[in-house]
Amino acid sequence: MVKYLVQTPGTYLLSVPGIGVVYASDFTAEVEDVHRFAHAKQIISLAGTAPRKHQSGEVDKTNLSTSHKGKNHLPRSRRPDMALALNSHCPEYHSYYSKKHFQYKDAPGKARTATANKFIKLAFAIMKNETLYYPRTGNPLMTEKQYYQGIWDKMKPKLTPYLCDDIPQDNYLTRIRHELEEKYGIKT
């Protein structure tokens, strides 16, 4: 699966704190070509984590349980672990998860599902645009170059044990390295 990961835009997912090789590989393998989707909600529906709606006449109920339609393997199986990893390692997702956990006090699974769906939206944008994750609330004491140097220093060791001779030289890890070298002068 890692061989497939470095040959796809899913490699960019490793720049998200809390997302490791296993989560990125699983997500990339299940979504396959992200360009076949027009928007992230299609992937959420594919995952079966879209919230159900009930509309009838004037009645419009929302915040029901998930639809459970779609592929059984996509994040629904890893959703709780992925949401908790994001909650633990990514400040942006920690505040979102905390807000949702407070909102759904008696249903913590909904908070994890909402966090996983937020990640699916982010993953869609990252893979579609082939960009590294950059938090909305960055550290004002850190330059963009320092941030991306730190991201590269975390991404490379995640993949190094899995790289082997049969992976093409023109893979996404190589593209990311060249982009960081050219754009920011980062030594890789």
Buried (B, 14 or more C-beta within 10 A) or exposed (E): EBBEBBBBBBBBBBBBBBBBBBBBBBBBBBBEEBEEBEEBBBBBBBBBBBBEEEEEEEEEEEEEEBBEEBBEEBBBBBBBBBBBBBBEBBEBBBEBBEEBBEEBEEBBEBBBBBBBBBBBBBBBBBBBEBBBBEEEEEEEEEEEEEBBBBBBEEBBEBBEEBBEEEBEEEBBBBBBBEBBEEEBEBEB
